[in-house]
């Protein structure tokens, strides 16, 4: 009887290991970056975007060369995504962003400088969520980062 359990356990272990190795070997999906998008990534003059809402006192300031150009020419237009969709994605990406800020030995401290104070139960308004969501997409595409399980597509 003991041999039967040992053989079954070994077979399950081998199958699990094989599944893991096959999944590790699959190629990661690559992003398609257009020439216009590359131009906005290569911009060196500073853009300053202030994200705020008339309904709330919340404000985010982004100083990132090329982001304003990218937002106005590459990003999906306002109204494309629902506020709820962006709130959920923003919450996940803020959590990962803040985790990376707190781990400077593991992540580039030149990319992840300051924490973002974002609470899931606060209504920041559509404009704040839209620009924050698009900044995260821009950032991930420009710096080849992943702030969540989703591929940063446009």
C-alpha positions in Angstrom: 0.0 0.0 0.0 2.7 2.5 0.8 4.3 2.0 -2.6 1.0 2.9 -4.3 0.7 6.2 -2.5 4.4 7.0 -3.2 3.9 6.3 -6.9 0.7 8.4 -7.0 2.4 11.3 -5.2 5.4 11.1 -7.5 3.2 11.1 -10.6 1.3 14.2 -9.3 4.5 16.0 -8.5 6.0 15.2 -12.0 2.8 16.4 -13.7 2.8 19.6 -11.7 6.4 20.3 -12.4 5.9 19.6 -16.1 2.9 22.0 -16.2 5.0 24.7 -14.5 7.9 24.3 -16.9 5.7 24.4 -20.0 4.0 27.6 -18.7 7.4 29.2 -17.9 8.6 28.6 -21.3 5.8 30.3 -23.2 6.7 33.7 -24.8 5.4 36.8 -23.1 3.1 38.9 -25.3 4.9 42.0 -26.6 3.5 45.4 -27.0 3.1 47.0 -30.4 4.4 50.6 -30.1 3.6 53.0 -33.0 6.1 55.5 -34.3 3.9 58.4 -32.9 4.0 56.7 -29.5 7.7 56.3 -29.7 8.0 60.1 -30.5 6.1 60.9 -27.3 8.3 58.6 -25.3 11.4 60.3 -26.6 10.2 63.8 -25.8 12.6 65.4 -23.4 10.8 68.7 -22.6 8.8 68.5 -19.4 5.1 68.2 -19.5 3.2 69.1 -16.3 -0.3 67.7 -16.0 -2.5 68.7 -13.1 -5.3 66.2 -12.5 -8.1 67.5 -10.4 -11.8 67.5 -10.1 -14.2 70.4 -9.5 -16.3 68.1 -7.3 -13.5 67.1 -4.9 -10.4 68.6 -3.4 -8.1 65.9 -4.8 -5.3 66.7 -7.1 -2.5 64.8 -8.8 0.5 66.5 -10.5 2.4 64.5 -13.1 5.7 65.9 -14.4 6.5 63.5 -17.2 8.0 64.5 -20.6 5.7 63.3 -23.4 2.7 62.4 -21.3 0.5 65.3 -22.4 1.3 64.6 -26.1 0.6 60.9 -25.6 -2.7 61.6 -23.7 -3.9 64.0 -26.5 -2.8 61.9 -29.5 -2.5 58.2 -28.5 -4.8 57.5 -25.5 -8.4 56.5 -25.9 -10.7 59.5 -25.7 -12.6 60.5 -22.6 -15.8 58.4 -22.4 -14.2 55.3 -23.8 -13.8 53.6 -20.4 -16.4 53.7 -17.6 -15.4 55.4 -14.3 -15.9 52.1 -12.5 -13.5 50.2 -14.8 -10.8 52.8 -14.3 -11.4 53.0 -10.6 -10.8 49.3 -10.3 -7.7 49.3 -12.5 -6.3 52.4 -10.8 -6.7 50.8 -7.4 -4.8 47.7 -8.4 -2.0 49.7 -10.1 -1.7 52.1 -7.2 -1.3 49.2 -4.8 1.5 47.8 -6.9 3.1 51.2 -7.5 3.2 51.9 -3.7 4.6 48.5 -3.1 7.4 49.3 -5.5 8.1 52.7 -3.9 8.6 50.9 -0.6 11.0 48.4 -2.2 13.8 50.7 -3.6 16.4 47.9 -3.5 14.2 45.7 -5.8 12.7 48.4 -8.1 14.2 51.4 -9.8 13.9 54.3 -7.3 14.2 56.7 -10.2 10.9 55.3 -11.6 9.0 54.8 -8.3 9.7 58.0 -6.4 6.5 58.9 -4.4 3.6 56.9 -3.0 0.1 57.6 -4.4 -2.7 58.2 -1.8 -5.7 56.5 -3.5 -8.6 55.1 -1.5 -11.0 52.7 -3.3 -14.1 54.1 -1.6 -13.6 57.7 -2.5 -15.2 59.1 -5.7 -12.4 61.1 -7.3 -14.5 61.9 -10.4 -14.1 60.8 -14.0 -11.3 63.2 -15.0 -9.0 62.2 -12.2 -9.6 58.5 -12.8 -9.2 59.0 -16.6 -5.9 60.8 -16.4 -4.5 58.6 -13.7 -5.4 55.4 -15.6 -3.9 56.7 -18.8 -0.7 57.8 -16.9 -0.3 54.3 -15.7 -0.8 52.9 -19.2 1.7 55.5 -20.6 4.2 54.7 -17.8 4.0 51.0 -18.3 4.4 51.2 -22.0 7.3 53.7 -21.9 9.3 52.0 -19.2 8.3 48.4 -20.1 6.8 47.8 -16.7 3.7 45.8 -15.6 1.8 47.2 -12.6 -0.8 44.4 -12.6 -1.9 41.3 -14.4 -3.2 43.2 -17.4 -1.2 44.0 -20.6 -1.1 47.8 -20.9 -3.0 48.2 -24.2 -4.3 51.3 -25.8 
